[in-house]
Amino acid sequence: MAQTIVEKIAQAHLTEGPKRPLRAGDFVSVRPSHVMTHDNTSAVMSKFKAIGANKIFDPKQLVFALDHDIQNRDEANLKKYRSIEAFAKEHGIDFYPAGSGIGHQIMVERGYVVPGSFVVASDSHSNMYGALGAIGTPIVRTDAAVVWATGEFWWQIPQSIQVVLEGKLRPGVTGKDVIITLCGLFNHDEVLNAAVQFSGPGVASLSMDARFSIANMSTEWGPLVGWFPVDEVTIEYLRGVHRRVYKQGIERFTEKDIETWIKAPPLADPDASYTACITLDLAEITPHVSGPDTVQVMQTLAAIEKKQIAIQKAYLLSCVNSRVEDLDAAARVLQGKKVAAGVKFYLAAASAWVQQEAERRGFWQTLLEAGAIPLPPGCGPCIGLGAGLLEKGEVGISATNRNFKGRMGSLDAQCYLASPEVVAASAIAGYIAGPYSFADFTPARRFAEFARNGKGSSEKVEILSGFPERVKGRLVFLPQDNLNTDAIFSKDYTYRDDMTPQMMAGVVMQNYDPQFAARAGAGDVIVGGFNFGTGSSREQAVTCLKAKGIPLVIAASFSQTYLRNAYNNGFLCVEVPEFVKRLQTRFSARIAAKEKTIIPNEEVDIDFTSGTITWLGEKFVFPPLGTVTQSLVIAGGAENLVAKRLGLS
């Protein structure tokens, strides 16, 4: 059976799953090559200890890199940092103190990420590792604690989408412009929770730093993985990593490994199956600007320049755009010029090594002479921490990856995203501007979606003792797409310690439909729309449904964070888009009338032995749930399962 690159890499790291070639939709356990945690290491330590574990399964898997709140010199933060360092020393874990750099940059420049590896981090921008031909994907803190204790974690293999890059970028157009264009051009969840596989002749023309930028900010676009093929550009970068790390007496990979990647790079099978294909001509791309306050809206630089939108702050920092190439490009724009009066221009390298290299080549000094305000290598303003945050009424232009409202400061500020060159040019001009003139042009939108196989599978699933062979329940249809966690369980109750299960059950869906709790009952089967459970990562959006007696949720798709929280709490979620589309058609009039909770007194029958849903005589299929997910549900969640396997309960 032909496999995509994600299926093949997952297969290579498989510890538990189907006894056949893996395919999209399968739930598996995998042993990642590495897991990185940053300032949230302390929270993972707490979960690790709560499980009852006291021994790290494989210390070589773990990397700690302090990078988020490094400007904070309060004793409480310094104490947290000391405890993380002490834990690392006790267990023999690689530790990078504050000032070393952003964790994702540490992972790639210190040789932890290599072609064909599976690398995770408890941070959403783990997609960046895909630039080196690896699977890079985010996990939540519970997952990280589980990896610490057992060396593995559960994962559902995503659908794969090809992004075929043609042509070559023109001078003055960057990798950041590529990902801004993709976010703005394909902004209707076309790639949500998918694995994006970049391919085509245009890839070869992209520098390594450009690939890092694209893979990193693919997080904001929506996929769980942003993968690039291994070619001469990749190999040259890895040779440089090997030389630098080897000088420090460390050999994370060898020259023989490099020769293997040259001769046999990780590749998808030629006849692998994809959900969709996006085609983008790099030669058509011009500089674009995201925002304000969203990456889903973009404007050409030519169009926004005419508006002369005044700025008060500019930012050249973060894990997406503060590498050597980025700093060099900005310095060329700023050479011999000064930051405009009334503008503050904040600068931070992605790592200490990047800053040292920029200093050695002379362009760090150019940036400082132009008026840049240096900050230590780390996240800082990008995550809304430390000096330089946007204040009420201010407008900022940033080379970061997120411009969500309030993320970089005040909710009453505005933030735009652009390439390092545009940020530098805007800092000089005092308004959003670029260093070069380009036509007001946006590339063509070329998107082809392929039909999925809806025939299902003939395989029968072994049902473990304690897991139901089938579930039957009354259909409760919630037709809204993007139903968020605040709608499921309000923020008004999230941080209350006195909420009993009964109290939680009484306020389920309060922000979505105040009548839901009274109308729905134990045993009902909820069917949601697309991207169910989006929004914050609050676990109560799962546990409140368990408290209500809901046996499972069926949806067209789930927020990946919600799905992980669900199974980590032993709660069933089943993705069946064809069933949801059928319900949308059946109840179109009631949906049009804005009925929030549709209860037609019809039964849904879910057969887990065959992965089949039956409703009014119609059948719909879903990927069978094997031993991985069954074990989580039987145990009541990941922490209980780990404790049981370690003999702690």
Stockholm file with secondary structure:
# STOCKHOLM 1.0

chainA/1-649         MAQTIVEKIAQAHLTEGPKRPLRAGDFVSVRPSHVMTHDNTSAVMSKFKAIGANKIFDPKQLVFALDHDIQNRDEANLKKYRSIEAFAKEHGIDFYPAGSGIGHQIMVERGYVVPGSFVVASDSHSNMYGALGAIGTPIVRTDAAVVWATGEFWWQIPQSIQVVLEGKLRPGVTGKDVIITLCGLFNHDEVLNAAVQFSGPGVASLSMDARFSIANMSTEWGPLVGWFPVDEVTIEYLRGVHRRVYKQGIERFTEKDIETWIKAPPLADPDASYTACITLDLAEITPHVSGPDTVQVMQTLAAIEKKQIAIQKAYLLSCVNSRVEDLDAAARVLQGKKVAAGVKFYLAAASAWVQQEAERRGFWQTLLEAGAIPLPPGCGPCIGLGAGLLEKGEVGISATNRNFKGRMGSLDAQCYLASPEVVAASAIAGYIAGPYSFADFTPARRFAEFARNGKGSSEKVEILSGFPERVKGRLVFLPQDNLNTDAIFSKDYTYRDDMTPQMMAGVVMQNYDPQFAARAGAGDVIVGGFNFGTGSSREQAVTCLKAKGIPLVIAASFSQTYLRNAYNNGFLCVEVPEFVKRLQTRFSARIAAKEKTIIPNEEVDIDFTSGTITWLGEKFVFPPLGTVTQSLVIAGGAENLVAKRLGLS
#=GR chainA/1-649 SS CCCCHHHHHHHHTEEESCSSCCCTTCEEEECCSEEEECTTHHHHHHHHHHHTCCSCSCGGGEEEECCSSTTCCCHHHHHHHHHHHHHHHHHTCEEECTTSBCHHHHHHHTTCCCTTCEEEESSGGGGGGGGGTSEEEECCHHHHHHHHHHSCEEEECCCEEEEEEESCCCTTCCHHHHHHHHHHHSCSSTTTTCEEEEESGGGGGSCHHHHHHHHHHHHHHSCSEEECCCCHHHHHHHHHHHHHHHHTTCCSSCHHHHHHHHHSCCCCCTTCCCSEEEEEEGGGCCCEEECSSCSSCEEEHHHHHHHTCBCSEEEECSSSSCSHHHHHHHHHHHTTCCCCTTCEEEECCSBHHHHHHHHHHTHHHHHHHTTCEECCSSCGGGGTCSSCCBCTTCEEEESSSCCCTTTTBCTTCEEEECCHHHHHHHHHHSBSCCSSCCCSCCCCCEEEECCCCCSCCCCCCCCCTTSCSEEEEEEEECCCTTCBHHHHSCHHHHTCTTCCHHHHHHTTTTTTCTTHHHHCCTTCEEECCTTBTBSCCCTHHHHHHHHHTCCEEEESCBCHHHHHHHHHTTCEEEECHHHHHHHHHHTHHHHHTTCSSBCCSCEEEEETTTTEEEETTEEEECCCCCHHHHHHHHHTSHHHHHHHHTTCC
#=GC SS_cons         CCCCHHHHHHHHTEEESCSSCCCTTCEEEECCSEEEECTTHHHHHHHHHHHTCCSCSCGGGEEEECCSSTTCCCHHHHHHHHHHHHHHHHHTCEEECTTSBCHHHHHHHTTCCCTTCEEEESSGGGGGGGGGTSEEEECCHHHHHHHHHHSCEEEECCCEEEEEEESCCCTTCCHHHHHHHHHHHSCSSTTTTCEEEEESGGGGGSCHHHHHHHHHHHHHHSCSEEECCCCHHHHHHHHHHHHHHHHTTCCSSCHHHHHHHHHSCCCCCTTCCCSEEEEEEGGGCCCEEECSSCSSCEEEHHHHHHHTCBCSEEEECSSSSCSHHHHHHHHHHHTTCCCCTTCEEEECCSBHHHHHHHHHHTHHHHHHHTTCEECCSSCGGGGTCSSCCBCTTCEEEESSSCCCTTTTBCTTCEEEECCHHHHHHHHHHSBSCCSSCCCSCCCCCEEEECCCCCSCCCCCCCCCTTSCSEEEEEEEECCCTTCBHHHHSCHHHHTCTTCCHHHHHHTTTTTTCTTHHHHCCTTCEEECCTTBTBSCCCTHHHHHHHHHTCCEEEESCBCHHHHHHHHHTTCEEEECHHHHHHHHHHTHHHHHTTCSSBCCSCEEEEETTTTEEEETTEEEECCCCCHHHHHHHHHTSHHHHHHHHTTCC
//
